[in-house]
Structure formats: structure tokens, C-alpha cells
Amino acid sequence: MKNLKCLSYLFIAALCFGFVSCSDDDDDDNKKNVVVYDSISYDIHNGLLLYYGDEGTEGIYNFDLYLYTKGISLDQETGEIVGEGNILSVEFWSSSATGITPGVYTYDSESNEAGTFSVLCLEDAQGNVAYLESGTITVNKSASTYTIDITGRDADNKTLTANFIGTLEIY
């Protein structure tokens, strides 16, 4: 009888431990590839980087990041973004010629210094464009996978957040 009672307590303790250890963590594995602007969400289908070189300053390299919804693609012959959908674009200034380096990038529309971005805008499928005037972008990279978190505000104080985890082709 004592063994049955002891087993019952162990069973209840195991159940309690199981419930306590199963939590809904908000870590990178749960992030969704999405842009949210003024409370409207857009699912990100893919992304790419366009490389523009050193722009005349040694050690500072210019990349444009495009995160876009379904219906958008890159025309391989012309190098233009084509199709219908929503596009988030960012002009990065990086210290590496091989991609945007991991770190925190801050908005600076004038300096073109490594670790800054000078343009952040969202164009929706109807052709409306929102330019953000402040913000930060956190970039992490593991092997070829980027994790990018964006926060910003426009002149009307509307907020934009974006999360992207995936590979980025460089053109």
C-alpha cells in the first residue's frame, strides 16, 4: 500500500514537472518572417541583397536589402525588382564586402558610415510608400542564415517592426 501511495506521489510530481517545463518561450525559433506597419501585417516570402560596392570610401560597403511578399521577384536580366506585392527595402552601410555584418545598425540618413542604414521604406501593393525616419536594425548571422530584427517610426509616428530568418542571395 505504501508503494502504491509513493508511486502516486511520484506520478503527480512528474505531471507537475512536465507542465512547468513546457512553456511558450518567445525565442528566435518562434519568430515569423513578417513586417508589421501601422498594425497591418505582411508575410515575408523571401529576401535578397543587392551589392553596390564601396561607394568611394574604402572599408565601407553599400548593400540594399529587400524583403518581399509573394508576387515579387528579381528579374535576372535587368536586375530590377518586379511583380506585385509588398517590399521592405533598407540601404545598409557595412564594413564587409561579402554581406551585411552582424551587429546593431542605427538610422543615419547622411553619414554613410559602417553600422548605419540610410533608407528604410515599405512599399505596399497599391504603390503607397512609407519612409521611416528613425529606428534600429539588429543583424545576426550563423553560417549563411541571417536573423534580422527591424524597428522604426515614420514622420507620423507610425511604427514598423519586421523579423526575418533565412538566407539572402547577393546580386
Salt bridges, closest charged atoms under 4 A:
ASP28 OD1 - LYS31 NZ 3.15
ASP38 OD2 - LYS158 NZ 3.75
ASP43 OD1 - LYS32 NZ 3.26
ASP149 OD2 - LYS31 NZ 2.85
